[in-house]
Amino acid sequence: MRLVLLVALATLVAGCVQVPGAVTEADLPVDDLLFFLAADHDHLDPLQHAAALGLAQLAHDPLDLDGTGPRTFGEIDIVGDIAVVAVLQPTGGFVSVDISDPAAPKPLAFYQAGATYAGDVKLSPDGRYAFVGANGLYAQDRILENPLLAPTASRSAGVHVVDMSDPAMPRFRSFYPLPNTGVHMLDVHVIGGDTYVFSVYGGLRSPLPVGLPLPVPGLGSAVDIARLESAPDGTPRLLPAGQYASRAHDITVYDDETLGATMLCACGTRGMAIVDVKDPANPVELGLWEGHDGLYVHTAMPALVEGKRVVVAVPETFSAEFQQPLWVIDASEPGAMATLGTWRLPGPDLPYDAGYRFSTHNINILDNKVYLAHFHAGVWVLDISTTEKLAEPKAIAYFLAGHEVELGPSLGIPAVPLVWEAIPAKGFVFVSDIGAGLFVLDAAFDVPDGLPYGTRGLV
């Protein structure tokens, strides 16, 4: 597609990053890459964090439509020419973005979900609706800071159903409440012709909204499954369809070639579960991978490599002495899963010396390339296209944006950049930085022009 000759943007200040001065497509294997993010420099100085190999910045937008100051950003979803980027804080919601020209993304509107933290937003496959995961963990703090937000508190723990017929004017249509803090993340999938929203919810919140059930003792989180229907007056609404008690953190719902509708559950310290959701009312756990050595499994995504069902999973770790691995899992037999390989950042081992600074985060897979958001270590692309590379994933690209950020230590993590999500779509890579907004990257390798359904799962 778009071959680029990339000049590495390394700014060798305080020895933060050392990379080759220039690369071509033939040079992209980076087995010997020396990647240094030393602990003795200023992690809040963007000039010390500018480096690229195999990826180049095509566009950037801070997503500040109204000039009211900095926000923090979470997950991305894309359907057609519209992207939605979750807004975490100070008031949760999402920004809709016209990406018909990826070189010039155009923010259209900010949908404000209320006194809430909103880490995730997903679009229906036809792009008609957006589903916003509202997490009320921060609701009371926001109301104390701004009493005008108090009327929105009743919609700060659950799922907002938003009409996206006009992406420049997102309209609230209905609210689906969930107990405790509400929704951490969600996914959307069509099963048997019906649209279902899968929401990870849980945790404790005080005060608990009136009318919601008390939390189940010992339940850290669960997956709620709701069906999208039209009320008698035509209003789109979600109705309960099923539950999966899981200790989930993130989930991915996709159509497996042999299993049908399937959910991958990154279940924290429990491991990674494969769940049959062909009947959403009766989810059936088919197998549990427990090769995570007690680490906290954050995200899992599927791939099909040389006919083998594969799951790639990553941890999220608040503190640790050494780097934790990305895992490649043989899931050919869900009841007998096994680890095939692992990957860590090349170069010297980096401790988690401040929160999640050097933790992995979200992943997406397209064309058997893993697009890894690695918080302060930026965006990494790994090749898992052969049996050999499943055992030893090969890094073929990375990108760190040395971009000024007004917010400073985003979400209490003292570092810039701080990448939440990297999604391949429309022939490019779309990246959300918690403090800096939306980046669009061009690649020195082929990124398929086709857009994966909901940017999730097998293509």
N, C-alpha and C positions, 0 to 999 in steps of 0.2 A: 504494500500500500504506500505509505508515505515514508520513504527512506530519508533519514536525516543524518548528517555528519555532526556529531555532538562534540562540543568542546566542554570538557569538565569545568564546572563553575567553582572549583575549590578555591576558597580564599584561605590561604595558609596563615591565618592569624592564630596565635597561641597554639599552633599545632593541632587544631581541632580535627581537620579532615585532610588526608593525603590521598589523592587519586591520580591516575594518569592524566597528563595534560590534554590529550585528545584521543578519541576513540572512533573507530569505524565499526560497521556491523560485524566484520570479521573478528574484531577484538573483544566482542561482548562477553564471552566466558570470563569470569572474574575469580577463578580459583585462587589466585595469588593476590587479590585485592587487599590492600592494607587500609582498614577502616578504623580511624581513631576518633573517639569522642571522649577525650580525657576528662577526668573529674575535676581538674584544677583550672578550668577556664569558665567564663561566664556563659551559662546555658541560656541566659535571657538576651544575649547579644546576637541578633540575627546575622550580622556580618561574619560571625564565626561559624555559621551553619549554612553554607551555600555550596552544594556539590551535586553533580549529576553524572550518570553513566547510562547511556542507552535510552534516556528520557530527557526531554527538553520542555521547558515551559512554553506553552502556546498562548495561554491566557490566565488572568487572575482577576477575581472580583471579590471585594470584602463583604458583599451582600448587605450593605448598610443603605437601605433604600431611603430612609427618612432622616438620616444624619443625627439620630438620637444617641449615638455612641456605640461602643463595641458590644457585640454579642458573642456567645460561644456556640459552636456548631457541631452536630453529630452526624447521623447516617444520611446517606443519599439514596434516592430511588429515581429511576428514569423510565419513562414510557414515551416512545415517539420523540418529539422535539421538546418535551417538558421534563425538567428535573425538579425534584423537591429536596430541600436540604433541611434537616431537623435543626431547630434552634433550641439549645439547652437552657440557657440562662441569658439575661436575668428574668425574662418572661418567656416561657416555652411556647413553641409553635413550629412553623416552618416557613421557609422562603421558597416561592415558586420561581423558576428560572427558565427562560426561553433559550434553548441550546440548539436551535435550528442552524446557527452558525457557531460551531464549537470554538472558533477563534475569537468570538465576541459574545460570550454569554450575557444575557440581559435579565437582571432581576425584575420580576413583575409585581410581586406582592408579598407582604408579610402577614401570614395568618397567625393571630395571637390566640393561643389555646387557654391562656389565663395564668393564674398564680401557680405555676407548675414548672417542673423540669420535663422537657419533652425530648428524649434521646433518640426517638425513631419516628419515621413517617414512611408509609408505603402507599403506592398507588394500586388501584384495581387494574387488571390486565388491559382493560380498554381505556384507562386513563380518566374515566368519568369521576371517580371518587378518590380522595386521599383519606387514609386512616392514620390518625395521630395517636401515638402512645403517650398518654399523659401520666406522669409520675408525680404524685403529690408530696413526695418526701420533703420538698423545699417550700411547700405552699404557705405554711404559717410564717416563715421568715419573709417571704415576698410580701405578704399582707401587712406585716408589721412595718416594712419599709415603705409600702405604698398602699394605704387603706382603700384606694380606688379599685384595687384588684379584688376586694372581698367578694363581690357578687359572682366572680368566676370560680371561687373555691369549690363550689359544688360540682364543677366539671374538671377537677384537678387530679382525679384518680380513675382512669379508665380510658376508653377509646372515643375520640371525636370522629364522626363521619362527616366529611367535608365535600361539598359539591365542587368539582373542578371543571364544569362545563366551560367556564371562562377562567383560565388560569391566572388572569390578572385580577380576578375578583373571587377568590375562594369563599364559599358560603357555608357556615355551620348548618348542618341539617339535623343531627341527632347525637346523643351521647349514650355510651354503653358503660355503666359504672362497674368497676372491679374493686374488690376489697383491699384493705391495708394501704400500701403506698400507690397502688395502681400499676401501670404498665412500664416495664423496663424496655422491652423491644417487642416487635411483632413481625409477622409475615402473612402474606396473602396468597391463597391458592384456590383454583377452581377444581372442584371435585363433583363429578356427576352433573355438570352443568350449573352448579351453584357456587357462589363465591363465599369462601370462608376466611375469617380473620383469626389467626393463631396468636394469642397474646401471652407473653411471660409476665406474670404478676406475682406480687407477694411482698414480704417485709411488713414492718409495723409502722403505723402512723398514729399520731395523737394530735388532736382528737379524731376519732374514727367518724366518718360521715354517718349521719343518721340513716338507718334503714339498711345498711350493708352488714353482712354477716361477720361475726368475729373470726379472726384468723384461726386456722386449724393448728393446735399445739404441735410444735416441732416441724411445721411446714415452712421451709425457707422460701420456696416459690413453687409455682405450678404453671401449667399451660392451659389457658382457657381457649375453647374453640367456639366461635360464634358464626352464625350464618347470616348473610346479608339478605334482607327481604324488604319489601315495600309495605308500609302501613296502609290501612284502608284509604287514607288521604293522599297516598303516593309518596310519603316521606320515607327515604331510605333509613333502615334501622338494622341493628344487630340483635339477634336473638340467640340465647344459649343453645349450644348443640352438643358439647362434650367437654371433658376435662382429662388432663393427664398430670398426675402428681409426680413431680420429677426432680425437684431441686434445680430447675433449669436456670441457665443464664441467658444464652442465645439459642435460637432454633432456626432451622432451614427446612422449608417444605418444598418438595419437588416431585416430579414424575420419574420414578426409577424405571429403567427399561424392562425389568422383570418383576419388580415388586409392586409397581403402580404407585399411587400416592403415598409418599414416604416423608417422615419427619426425622431430621437429625437433631438430636438434643445435646447440646454442650451442657452437661449437668454439673459443672463445678467440680468439687472433690469426688463426686460419685463417678465421673468418667464421661463417656460419650455413648449415647443410646441411639439405636435405630428403631423407629416406631412405625408400624403400619397404620396409616390414617385413611385408608380407603373408605371405611365407615367412621366418619368423624365422631359419631356418638360413642364409639367403642374403640379407642386407640389401643393397639396391641404392641407391647415392646417385644421386638424380635431378637435383640441382643444388646449386650453392654460391653464396651471396651474399657478395660481398667488398667491399661499400661501406662498411665500418666504419673506413676510414682508419687501419688498424693498431691500433685499440683492441681491448680484450679483451671479446669478446661472452660475456655471462654466462648469459642466459636468453632463450628465444624461445617465444612462444605464438601459436596460430592464431586467426583470426577470419574470418567471411564477411560482407562489407559490400557491399550492393547487388549481390550475385552474384559479387563478386570475392574470390578467395582472398587473404587478407592475413596476414602474419606481423608481429608486434610484437616487437622485440628490444631489450635494454638491455645496456649495458656494466657491468662492475665494474672500478673503477680505484683502485689504491692511492694514487697521487699524480698530480696534474696541476695545471696552472696555472689552468685554467678548467673549468667544468661540461661534462661530456660528454653527448651527446644520447641520448634514446630514439629508436629508428628505427621507422618504419612502412614495410613492404616489400611491394611488389606481387609476389605469388608465383603469379600466374595460370599462368605458364609456369615450372615449377621450373628449367628450364635457362636461363632468361633473366630472372632476378629483377632488380628495380630499386627504388631508394629512392623512396618517394612523399612522405614528410615526416619531420620531426623535432620533438622537444619538449624543452625544458629548463625548469628552475625559473624562474618569473617573477622580475623584480626584478634587483638587482645580481648579477653573476656571483660564484659562491662557489668559492674554491679548495679543493682537497683538501689541507688543511693538516695533517691528522693521520690517517694511515691511510685507511680507507674512509669517513671521517666523512660526507662529502657525496656519496658514490657512490650510484647506483641499485643495487637488488638484485633481489628476485623480483617477478614480475608474474603476474596472473591476469586472464582476460578472460571476462566474462559479459554478454550482452545488448549487445555492442559497446561496453562500458565497460571500460577498463583500470584495474585496481586495482594500484597501484604502491607497493611498499615501498621507501622512499627513505632507509633508515638514519636519520641524525640529522634529516633533513627530514620524517620522519613518513610518513603515508599520503597518497597523492594518487590522485584518480579522474579519468580523462581520457575524454572522449567521442570515439569514432572512428566514429560511426554513419552518416556520409555521406561521399561522395567528397570534398567540401570539407574535412571534418574529418580525413580521412586525410592531407591535405596539411598541415593545421594543427590537430593535436589540441587540443581545448578542455578546460582544467582546469575541473571543475565542483565539486570538493570537496577538502578536505584535513583532516587531523587530526594534532595533536601532543599527546601526553599529558604533562602536567606532573606526573608521578608519582614519588614517592620510590623510589629503587632502592638497595638495600643493597650491591649488588655493586660499584658504582663503574664504572671503565672496562672495560666488558664486552669480552672477547676482545681486550684490548689496545687497543680503540678508545675514546679518552677522550671519551665523549659519552653523554648521556641526553636524550631517548629514543633508541632504536636499533632500528628496525623491521626484522624479517627477512622477514615474510610478511603479506599481506593477502588474504583469500579471501572472496568473496561467496557466501553459502549461507543457505538457509532464510529469506530475506528480510532478512538482516543482513550485516554485514561482520565477519569474525573475524580478529583481528590478533595475531601473536606479536611481542612486544618481547623482545629478547635478554636484557635484565636484569629486566624487570618482569612477564613472564608473558603471560597471555591477556587481551585486550580484546575486547569485543563492542560494535559501533557500530551506531547507527540512522542512517538516511539520509533526507535531504529529497527524495529521488527514489526511483523504484521500483526495488527489488532483487527480482528474481523469487523466488518462494517455492521453486521447484524447486531441487533440489540437483544440480549437475553431477556426472557420473560422476567419482569420484576428485578432484573439484574441478578437473579439467584438461580442456582442449580444447574443442571445439565442443559446444554443447548441442543 
